[in-house]
Each structure stands twice: as C-alpha cells, then as structure tokens.
Amino acid sequence: MRRSVAGLLILLTAVMAGCAGRQAAAPDPVPSGEELPAAQGPARLPGADSNAEVDSSPDSGTGDAGDVGASGEGSGTPAPVPAPPELVREEIPGGFRLGPFDSAGQVWWLNPGVVWIHATAGGEHHYGMVALEGGGLEAGAEHDPEGIPYWDPWHFLLSPDGARAVHYAGRAGARTFINRETGAAREPEAPRFYGSNIFDSWSPDGAHFLVQSNRTDPVPGFYFLDRDGNPAGTFAEPGHFSHWGAWSPDGTRVAFLSVPMDLHYARSPEEWEEPPYGERMGVLDLRTGKATYFGLEGQTFFGTPVWSSDGARLAAVCGERTVVQNSHPFEEYETTRLREPRPCLVDLEAGTVAPVGDGRSGDVFLAVLGVTDEAVLIEYFDRGEGEWGYGWTPLGGGPLVELGGEHWQGAPQLVAGGRAALVSELLPNRLALFDQRGEAERILAEGTIDGLVASPDGRHLAFYHNRYLTVLEVPEE
C-alpha cells in the first residue's frame, strides 16, 4: 500500500484542476512489452555509477510549528505544565491498543512490524515508533532548529527500519539525510523542485531512496541514493519524461508513467511539473538498468501505477485523453480529462496490457487503490453528478461491484485474502471487511474510528479507535 493514499487522491484531484497549458498531438502507440535500454546513467543497484551533473541551487523554504505552553495569570511567570498521562499498551483480542490520547492522530507503516505515529496526550505531542512484537512508544526527535515538526509525513520520511530519515525544509527546500543511530546528518546533491517531497520514496528494504526530478533537470527522471544519501545511479528516457515512480514489493523494479518531452496537457504541467498522465507505462529493472514499456493505441494512463502483492501485475487508470471546458466560480479554462476511464492491467510475465471492466461515462475521476487475483479496487468521483464511492472492477469484465454502506472517512485498504477494509457509516463508525461481492463479511470495530492504514503485507490494520492507537490482525476468511 502506498503512504497516505488519501493524500495522494487529494493531490491527483488538485493536479487535474491545475494551471493553463496547450494541447499537442498524441504520439504513436508503443507496442506492448517493448524492451529498451535506459538512456542516461542507468540505475544498477547497489553500487551503480552516475555521470549526471546535478543542479541543486534553488532557494530553501521553511515551515512553522507552534509551541504548547501555559502562563500564570497576573504573576508574569509560567504556570507549571501538568505531566502528560502515561501511555499504556493493552493487549486486546486480535491485537493491542496504546493510549489514551487526547484525540485521534496520524499513523503510517514503516514495515509490516512497525508503525510510526503522531498524536497528542496531556496537551503534548507524541511521535515515534510502535512495534507489533511488544513495547510502548519509542519516541522520535521532536523539532529541527527551524521549527518543522519531524512527525509531519510531508517533511519527514523514515526508512522502513527506522534507522534513517530524510528531512525537508519546506516544499522545495533542503533534503537532509539523518542517521538516527549516530545523529550524523548530510545534505546530498539531488534536484529540488516544488512538491518533490511528495514524490520521493524509500525502497521496501530501506537500502535506497528514489528522488524524482522534473523536465528541466539534467536527468528528467529518477535519481537513486543509498541509505545515507550517496549517489547510486540515475535514469532518464530519450525524448521522454519519467515520473510517478512506484517501487515493486521486492524493491528490484520501479514502475512509472512516461510522456513525450514535448507533449503538454491543458492546465498542466506549467504549474505542476509532474503531470499525472502518461502515454505509456514503464517498468525499470534495477538489476539490468533496462526498461520495458507498455502502451495502448489511443489510451493515456493516469496516476501512480499500483503493484499486485506478488509483483506480477500492475494497474493504472487509462482512457482516451481529451480536453474539456471547465467552469469555475472565478474563471473558465480548458483542462485535461480521460474519456471513459477504467483500470488498465499489465501482466508482466505475459508482456500484455489490457483495459479491465466497463469504462465510466461522464466527467469522472478514477483512482486505482489495489490489485488482487480477481479484481481491481478503485475509487471514483463523478463531478457532474456529485457522486462518489468505491468498488471492485472484475478482471474478467463486467460492471463495477460497489462497496455498500455510507462511507465516512478514508479510502478502503486492500488486505489479506483479497478483501477491502473500510470505515463505513456515520457515528458510530463501523470498520468492516468487504469481500469482492461488495458485501461486509464481518465488523472489526465500532465507535469513533480515524486514520485507517493497512500494513504493507495487508495482514494488520492500524487506526485510532476511541482515542487509542489500535492495531488488529486481519482475520482469515
């Protein structure tokens, strides 16, 4: 699963409404399974050489964070701050809970056995790691000298083992590698651009770090760094811009969208230099430095490619690229859309790519959330009708199988057994497992539920439940 799926969907929606551009003719289709060598400093990990020159000169940005405190009335001296309540770990059926906290916080998975959390208790911030195998909260560093909170996932990316971290000073500021074991910090040479921290990512084993550049960079694609920020290879395509990279589950490949360098989209990429569209999908093999491309005539891909858990397949939204007139309360403008969007499935072993299910008519936003052996889990939003929801698109074809219920917060999480975990209904919330028939097969929790995230292997769920961080093992079918 990807970090902050809900944040990605918000980002994609913003990108689709982004700023003015021009329309160019669609390129010739690329045959499925065509294998091409990487053109510029192919990434061969570990120990790859890089000959690319890097321009890392943009100005840094900073962020602000407030302090929590209290003062005595009339005395002019600070009043004593009460000690925060003790956080207690309690074993419960199927898992454990930790708390109590003042309110729901945030939670991310570092690996299948460790979650990274932020919440407040006693008016103070608490952030750090919690291991499934036992123990309480291992506190993380609090703030950097410029006041940016380390718990903010847009400014602080922990490696899967928690031993390394990458810290950002602002959206286009310095990228600093921190050794949490020794405290050593260094700022590597790597490109900076607005929003780059959103697209950077650690490999699943934490050995390498992927940095995405933009079209104007000497390497208009990917930079690879080792766990300490040292150069470990680059990748760029001749005449194309590669972006929206996603690591394979085993960390040996990166899937990405590929768009001709001279092709622009309406309202993009002049403001957002990483358009969410690509005329073909690429898969870079880091062991050989070669990329294989998949494309369909007349179809454009959208959004970050999503891997199946076994790394054998990929899915992304596809459709016919078109330009529509979009009305806004303050202006009207042209913007890019996909006509009749649907998932497109890439079978890496067979070397094929094909649309799945029925295309959706109208002005519809579609996002892939997960891939199983039988179906693709998707989210949709019909702008014209104002309707949104989640469902399964069967690989064998046919209409969308809707997930029932009044969905309250957060996108469904794909979990073990090819099911979807979803918080449904209003208060009290109900955390349910949905099968691929769209039916809720069992209820896991009921109450006030926030921040649902599945572990990378889909075997555990982490969320805040009635002020407690709660981790549950996903029951077998």
ZAKEVEX-151872 format. One record per residue (C-alpha): residue number from 1; x, y, z. Coordinates in pm, 1 decimal, decimal comma. Layout:
BEGIN
k/east/north/up
NUM/X/Y/Z;
...
***
This chain:
BEGIN
k/east/north/up
1/0,0/0,0/0,0;
2/121,7/339,7/-58,5;
3/178,2/601,2/208,0;
4/-108,1/837,4/260,4;
5/-342,6/709,9/-7,3;
6/-598,3/973,9/84,0;
7/-332,5/1245,1/45,6;
8/-239,9/1112,5/-297,4;
9/-602,4/1120,2/-413,0;
10/-635,2/1480,0/-296,5;
11/-313,9/1563,3/-482,3;
12/-433,3/1395,4/-801,9;
13/-760,9/1585,3/-786,3;
14/-571,5/1912,3/-746,0;
15/-342,0/1825,9/-1035,0;
16/-635,5/1760,0/-1266,9;
17/-759,6/2111,6/-1194,5;
18/-410,2/2267,7/-1226,7;
19/-293,8/2567,6/-1445,0;
20/-305,9/2669,7/-1816,7;
21/-127,0/2479,0/-2095,5;
22/-150,4/2376,2/-2457,9;
23/-263,7/2056,4/-2630,7;
24/-25,8/1857,7/-2852,3;
25/-93,7/1565,3/-3084,8;
26/-84,4/1219,1/-2926,8;
27/233,5/1018,3/-3001,3;
28/243,0/695,3/-3197,3;
29/146,8/395,5/-2982,8;
30/422,6/186,7/-2827,4;
31/393,6/-190,9/-2869,5;
32/330,5/-383,5/-2550,3;
33/636,1/-543,0/-2393,6;
34/891,2/-343,6/-2597,6;
35/1224,8/-354,3/-2414,8;
36/1457,2/-57,3/-2444,6;
37/1787,2/23,1/-2273,9;
38/1799,7/306,6/-2022,4;
39/1949,8/608,3/-2192,3;
40/2127,3/812,2/-1928,5;
41/2320,8/664,2/-1637,7;
42/2103,5/352,1/-1594,6;
43/2033,0/263,6/-1235,2;
44/2205,7/-59,3/-1132,3;
45/2170,0/-111,9/-760,2;
46/2366,4/-142,6/-549,3;
47/2690,0/34,8/-643,0;
48/2582,3/196,8/-970,2;
49/2791,8/478,7/-1115,0;
50/2634,8/809,7/-1211,9;
51/2778,1/1057,6/-1461,7;
52/2490,6/1304,7/-1444,8;
53/2553,2/1662,2/-1337,0;
54/2311,3/1781,4/-1072,4;
55/2179,6/2133,1/-1026,3;
56/2067,5/2179,9/-667,1;
57/2065,3/2557,2/-643,3;
58/1701,7/2660,9/-574,6;
59/1637,6/2855,9/-258,4;
60/1524,9/2671,9/50,7;
61/1189,4/2713,5/216,9;
62/1093,6/2680,2/581,2;
63/786,8/2588,4/776,4;
64/641,2/2691,4/1109,3;
65/527,6/2496,7/1412,3;
66/375,4/2637,6/1729,7;
67/478,0/2561,4/2086,0;
68/239,2/2439,6/2352,2;
69/256,7/2615,8/2689,1;
70/72,2/2787,6/2973,7;
71/123,0/3105,5/3172,4;
72/8,0/3214,9/3517,2;
73/-243,1/3496,0/3536,3;
74/-104,1/3820,2/3683,5;
75/219,1/3662,3/3810,4;
76/424,6/3710,8/3492,9;
77/574,8/3364,9/3540,9;
78/484,3/3045,7/3353,5;
79/245,3/2816,7/3531,6;
80/365,0/2457,3/3572,7;
81/263,2/2229,8/3287,8;
82/91,9/1913,4/3412,1;
83/269,7/1589,3/3334,9;
84/119,3/1405,7/3037,3;
85/-70,7/1090,4/3118,5;
86/116,4/765,3/3087,3;
87/62,3/582,5/2759,7;
88/-31,2/224,8/2839,1;
89/-19,9/-68,0/2597,6;
90/-300,5/-318,2/2643,3;
91/-341,3/-649,9/2466,1;
92/-689,5/-698,6/2318,6;
93/-841,8/-983,0/2114,1;
94/-660,8/-993,0/1780,0;
95/-408,6/-720,1/1862,2;
96/-330,4/-435,4/2101,9;
97/-406,9/-73,5/2177,2;
98/-192,9/214,1/2309,1;
99/-316,8/528,4/2481,4;
100/-516,7/715,7/2583,2;
101/-455,0/1017,2/2356,6;
102/-636,3/1348,6/2360,6;
103/-778,6/1283,2/2016,3;
104/-712,7/1086,0/1700,8;
105/-371,4/1132,2/1543,8;
106/-184,4/1005,7/1241,1;
107/-31,7/666,2/1171,5;
108/193,0/525,3/895,9;
109/352,5/184,9/850,0;
110/732,5/169,0/825,4;
111/729,4/-206,8/759,5;
112/492,6/-496,8/838,2;
113/603,7/-495,4/1202,2;
114/636,7/-126,3/1296,1;
115/405,8/175,5/1283,8;
116/507,5/542,3/1311,0;
117/253,6/756,9/1492,2;
118/174,0/1111,9/1593,9;
119/-90,4/1214,5/1844,8;
120/-126,2/1437,3/2149,9;
121/-169,4/1342,9/2513,9;
122/-185,6/1587,3/2801,3;
123/-154,3/1872,5/2550,6;
124/186,9/1748,3/2432,5;
125/291,5/1596,2/2102,3;
126/389,1/1229,6/2099,7;
127/554,9/1080,0/1794,4;
128/768,7/779,7/1730,8;
129/759,8/408,4/1656,3;
130/547,0/127,8/1798,8;
131/648,2/-234,4/1731,0;
132/388,6/-506,9/1692,4;
133/606,3/-753,2/1880,6;
134/574,9/-557,6/2205,8;
135/667,3/-245,9/2397,7;
136/537,9/108,5/2403,4;
137/620,4/421,3/2207,2;
138/983,6/471,1/2104,2;
139/994,4/849,5/2094,5;
140/1137,5/1021,8/1788,6;
141/1325,3/1351,6/1766,0;
142/1091,3/1642,1/1819,2;
143/1174,1/1951,2/1613,8;
144/1457,4/2073,9/1396,6;
145/1616,1/2417,3/1460,5;
146/1379,1/2583,4/1213,3;
147/1071,1/2456,3/1392,6;
148/946,2/2198,3/1141,8;
149/787,4/1902,7/1320,8;
150/950,8/1570,3/1241,3;
151/619,1/1390,6/1266,7;
152/485,6/1567,4/955,8;
153/492,7/1300,0/678,0;
154/535,4/1570,2/412,1;
155/859,6/1685,2/573,5;
156/999,8/1367,8/730,1;
157/1035,3/1022,7/569,3;
158/1159,6/737,7/786,9;
159/1329,8/433,7/635,2;
160/1146,3/102,1/685,7;
161/1385,8/1,7/965,8;
162/1359,0/343,2/1132,7;
163/1737,4/386,3/1131,2;
164/1747,4/660,0/866,4;
165/1530,2/959,4/795,7;
166/1505,3/1222,0/524,8;
167/1400,1/1566,1/641,5;
168/1275,3/1850,1/417,1;
169/1297,6/2222,9/490,1;
170/986,6/2341,4/309,6;
171/829,9/2203,5/-4,7;
172/1127,4/2288,4/-224,3;
173/1396,1/2317,6/39,6;
174/1693,8/2115,0/151,7;
175/1671,8/1736,5/163,4;
176/1876,4/1618,4/463,8;
177/1964,7/1256,4/540,0;
178/1978,5/1180,2/912,8;
179/2137,9/876,0/1072,3;
180/1911,7/822,4/1373,9;
181/2169,4/586,7/1530,0;
182/2457,4/838,5/1534,7;
183/2285,0/1172,9/1477,5;
184/2500,0/1240,8/1171,2;
185/2330,9/1449,0/902,3;
186/2421,0/1539,0/545,9;
187/2255,9/1713,0/252,9;
188/2314,6/1521,2/-71,6;
189/2326,1/1665,3/-419,5;
190/1985,1/1593,8/-567,0;
191/1728,1/1803,0/-753,5;
192/1483,3/2026,6/-572,5;
193/1151,0/2143,0/-703,2;
194/812,4/2238,2/-565,4;
195/643,6/1931,4/-421,4;
196/944,1/1699,7/-461,0;
197/898,4/1561,7/-110,5;
198/562,0/1420,5/-218,2;
199/722,2/1200,8/-484,7;
200/1038,1/1083,4/-303,3;
201/1026,1/734,2/-151,1;
202/1230,1/467,7/27,2;
203/1271,7/124,1/-126,8;
204/1086,5/-150,7/66,2;
205/1413,2/-274,2/221,7;
206/1530,3/77,6/309,4;
207/1857,1/35,2/118,2;
208/1784,4/301,3/-144,2;
209/1596,7/625,4/-185,2;
210/1419,0/740,0/-501,1;
211/1419,1/1108,4/-596,0;
212/1206,2/1228,5/-884,8;
213/1325,4/1525,6/-1090,0;
214/1135,8/1747,9/-1332,3;
215/1150,6/1811,0/-1706,0;
216/1413,0/2085,7/-1683,7;
217/1660,2/1881,6/-1476,8;
218/1968,7/1734,5/-1648,7;
219/1819,4/1393,5/-1566,8;
220/1445,4/1432,8/-1638,2;
221/1355,3/1120,3/-1448,0;
222/1490,6/948,4/-1137,0;
223/1790,2/983,1/-905,8;
224/1876,4/690,9/-678,3;
225/2059,7/741,7/-347,9;
226/2181,3/489,7/-92,0;
227/2051,7/493,9/265,0;
228/2299,3/766,9/362,5;
229/2223,8/991,8/64,6;
230/2519,0/892,5/-155,2;
231/2462,5/876,3/-535,7;
232/2359,2/529,3/-655,9;
233/2253,8/581,9/-1018,2;
234/2014,6/776,8/-1237,8;
235/1755,2/700,3/-1502,3;
236/1619,1/909,2/-1788,5;
237/1446,6/824,3/-2116,7;
238/1549,8/971,3/-2453,8;
239/1283,9/1223,0/-2552,7;
240/1057,1/1129,5/-2262,5;
241/994,2/1240,1/-1906,5;
242/952,6/962,3/-1648,4;
243/754,3/1033,8/-1333,0;
244/511,3/896,9/-1068,9;
245/751,6/615,9/-980,8;
246/640,7/322,1/-761,3;
247/869,7/56,0/-610,4;
248/786,0/-310,1/-667,3;
249/717,4/-510,0/-348,2;
250/1065,5/-666,5/-362,3;
251/1239,0/-336,9/-441,4;
252/1403,4/-459,7/-763,5;
253/1187,6/-259,8/-1008,0;
254/1024,1/80,3/-1040,8;
255/703,5/130,4/-1238,7;
256/636,2/478,7/-1374,5;
257/445,0/687,9/-1626,7;
258/624,3/800,2/-1942,9;
259/527,2/1104,0/-2151,3;
260/697,2/1258,3/-2457,1;
261/905,8/1557,8/-2352,3;
262/730,6/1792,4/-2593,9;
263/376,2/1684,5/-2501,3;
264/186,4/1918,1/-2268,4;
265/-155,3/1883,8/-2115,2;
266/-414,9/2155,1/-2073,0;
267/-362,0/2325,8/-1735,4;
268/-58,2/2101,2/-1682,6;
269/238,3/2082,5/-1640,0;
270/310,5/2456,8/-1630,6;
271/219,1/2478,6/-1261,6;
272/259,5/2112,2/-1166,0;
273/572,7/1982,9/-1330,6;
274/472,0/1620,6/-1270,8;
275/152,5/1573,4/-1474,4;
276/-48,5/1269,6/-1363,0;
277/-83,7/1149,2/-1723,0;
278/146,5/933,2/-1936,9;
279/111,4/793,8/-2287,4;
280/278,9/470,8/-2178,8;
281/380,0/285,6/-1862,1;
282/740,4/184,6/-1799,4;
283/896,5/-76,3/-1570,0;
284/1263,4/-19,3/-1485,9;
285/1461,6/-328,3/-1381,0;
286/1727,0/-201,5/-1139,7;
287/1935,9/-514,9/-1179,4;
288/1988,3/-464,0/-1553,5;
289/1922,0/-91,3/-1594,1;
290/1671,3/-162,9/-1873,2;
291/1310,9/-50,5/-1902,5;
292/1017,3/-228,1/-2059,9;
293/728,6/-17,5/-2192,1;
294/357,9/-86,8/-2223,9;
295/108,6/118,4/-2419,8;
296/-229,6/101,4/-2589,3;
297/-322,0/294,1/-2902,4;
298/-548,0/585,8/-2819,2;
299/-515,1/534,1/-2443,0;
300/-343,9/752,2/-2182,0;
301/-250,0/630,6/-1832,0;
302/-330,5/827,4/-1517,4;
303/-189,0/828,3/-1164,7;
304/73,4/624,9/-982,9;
305/93,4/262,4/-1105,0;
306/-17,5/13,2/-838,7;
307/156,7/-323,4/-794,3;
308/-5,0/-652,7/-703,6;
309/133,4/-803,0/-381,6;
310/335,0/-1064,8/-573,6;
311/483,7/-807,7/-813,6;
312/348,7/-992,2/-1118,3;
313/98,3/-728,4/-1232,1;
314/42,9/-355,0/-1242,5;
315/-268,6/-143,7/-1273,5;
316/-330,3/220,5/-1355,3;
317/-628,2/417,4/-1479,7;
318/-647,7/452,8/-1857,5;
319/-876,6/625,0/-2105,4;
320/-888,6/842,8/-2413,6;
321/-723,4/1175,3/-2341,2;
322/-940,3/1475,5/-2419,0;
323/-973,9/1844,1/-2333,3;
324/-1287,8/1989,1/-2173,9;
325/-1403,2/2334,4/-2076,4;
326/-1416,3/2357,9/-1700,2;
327/-1631,0/2619,3/-1526,6;
328/-1504,8/2777,0/-1205,5;
329/-1669,2/3042,5/-989,6;
330/-1393,9/3288,3/-1087,2;
331/-1283,8/3170,3/-1432,0;
332/-1334,3/2923,7/-1714,7;
333/-1044,8/2724,7/-1854,5;
334/-954,1/2416,6/-2055,6;
335/-834,3/2113,4/-1867,4;
336/-733,1/1753,7/-1945,2;
337/-966,8/1462,6/-1881,4;
338/-986,9/1092,9/-1967,2;
339/-1294,2/979,2/-2159,2;
340/-1449,1/655,6/-2023,1;
341/-1174,9/588,6/-1765,7;
342/-1121,9/234,8/-1637,0;
343/-833,8/32,2/-1491,7;
344/-568,6/-99,8/-1730,9;
345/-389,0/-417,0/-1619,9;
346/-29,2/-500,6/-1713,6;
347/70,9/-868,0/-1694,6;
348/450,0/-853,8/-1667,4;
349/506,4/-1223,2/-1732,1;
350/288,5/-1232,7/-2043,8;
351/402,2/-887,5/-2157,2;
352/46,2/-766,9/-2218,9;
353/-162,8/-466,8/-2121,9;
354/-542,3/-452,4/-2147,1;
355/-835,9/-245,0/-2018,7;
356/-1042,0/-404,8/-1740,7;
357/-1415,4/-370,5/-1685,8;
358/-1650,7/-114,0/-1828,4;
359/-1547,6/245,8/-1885,7;
360/-1734,9/509,3/-1685,0;
361/-1914,5/778,5/-1883,8;
362/-1929,0/1145,0/-1791,8;
363/-1675,4/1367,0/-1617,0;
364/-1537,2/1101,9/-1380,7;
365/-1222,3/1090,6/-1167,3;
366/-1095,1/736,0/-1112,7;
367/-808,3/603,4/-898,2;
368/-668,8/250,9/-852,3;
369/-629,1/150,2/-486,7;
370/-522,7/-214,5/-513,4;
371/-489,6/-523,4/-733,5;
372/-592,8/-880,6/-644,9;
373/-607,9/-1205,9/-843,3;
374/-971,5/-1143,8/-939,0;
375/-1035,1/-768,6/-929,4;
376/-902,3/-413,6/-907,5;
377/-1009,3/-197,3/-612,5;
378/-1096,7/156,0/-726,8;
379/-1230,1/490,5/-607,3;
380/-1445,9/710,7/-831,5;
381/-1594,4/1058,9/-824,8;
382/-1848,5/1177,8/-1079,6;
383/-1804,3/1553,1/-1098,2;
384/-2122,6/1607,8/-1295,9;
385/-2349,2/1405,9/-1066,9;
386/-2160,6/1476,1/-745,3;
387/-2148,6/1103,3/-668,5;
388/-1850,7/914,4/-530,4;
389/-1774,3/570,7/-397,9;
390/-1558,0/258,8/-402,3;
391/-1584,4/-74,6/-572,9;
392/-1428,0/-379,6/-736,1;
393/-1367,5/-395,0/-1111,4;
394/-1363,3/-768,0/-1201,3;
395/-1064,5/-875,8/-1411,5;
396/-1295,8/-1099,7/-1612,0;
397/-1502,1/-799,9/-1721,5;
398/-1839,6/-664,6/-1625,3;
399/-1980,1/-372,4/-1428,3;
400/-1833,8/-226,6/-1112,2;
401/-1922,3/-409,3/-789,9;
402/-1999,7/-130,5/-542,5;
403/-1893,8/-142,4/-178,9;
404/-2210,3/-89,2/19,7;
405/-2272,6/147,2/308,8;
406/-2235,0/514,9/388,9;
407/-1858,8/565,5/380,3;
408/-1733,3/801,3/644,2;
409/-1360,3/867,1/608,5;
410/-1055,6/737,0/425,5;
411/-1017,4/514,0/124,0;
412/-1050,8/133,8/152,3;
413/-736,3/-58,4/241,9;
414/-655,5/-376,5/48,4;
415/-584,2/-653,5/299,3;
416/-503,1/-1023,9/315,3;
417/-740,8/-1254,5/136,6;
418/-815,3/-1000,9/-137,1;
419/-1061,6/-804,8/74,2;
420/-1114,4/-435,7/144,2;
421/-1114,4/-286,5/493,9;
422/-1331,0/24,4/507,2;
423/-1477,9/252,1/771,8;
424/-1846,4/279,2/688,6;
425/-2149,7/460,9/825,5;
426/-2150,0/775,4/1036,0;
427/-2129,0/782,6/1414,5;
428/-2070,2/531,7/1547,3;
429/-1823,8/434,0/1273,9;
430/-1801,3/67,6/1177,8;
431/-1477,6/-85,2/1049,6;
432/-1579,9/-367,0/814,9;
433/-1415,0/-619,3/584,1;
434/-1576,9/-622,3/239,1;
435/-1546,2/-920,8/6,1;
436/-1534,4/-892,1/-373,2;
437/-1911,7/-932,0/-394,3;
438/-1930,3/-591,5/-225,3;
439/-2073,2/-734,2/96,4;
440/-1949,5/-670,4/450,4;
441/-1841,8/-1012,5/576,3;
442/-1756,9/-902,9/932,4;
443/-1725,4/-599,4/1160,7;
444/-1384,1/-548,5/1326,4;
445/-1452,4/-239,4/1539,1;
446/-1727,3/7,8/1618,7;
447/-1704,1/355,8/1768,9;
448/-1503,3/664,8/1672,0;
449/-1251,2/542,8/1413,3;
450/-991,7/753,0/1230,4;
451/-675,9/712,6/1023,1;
452/-716,9/356,3/894,6;
453/-397,6/220,2/730,0;
454/-312,6/-139,0/631,2;
455/35,8/-285,6/679,1;
456/246,4/-339,1/363,7;
457/167,0/-711,8/367,0;
458/-203,2/-648,9/434,3;
459/-206,3/-863,1/747,6;
460/-263,5/-587,6/1004,9;
461/-468,6/-270,5/1034,1;
462/-367,5/35,8/1236,4;
463/-613,6/310,7/1330,0;
464/-728,2/534,3/1614,3;
465/-1029,6/394,7/1798,3;
466/-1194,6/591,4/2077,9;
467/-867,6/781,2/2149,7;
468/-644,2/472,6/2139,4;
469/-398,4/368,3/1871,7;
470/-527,1/23,3/1779,9;
471/-356,1/-248,4/1577,2;
472/-551,9/-559,2/1473,7;
473/-452,2/-868,0/1280,7;
474/-676,2/-918,5/977,6;
475/-874,5/-1238,3/1041,5;
476/-860,6/-1512,1/781,2;
477/-1159,3/-1571,2/558,2;
***
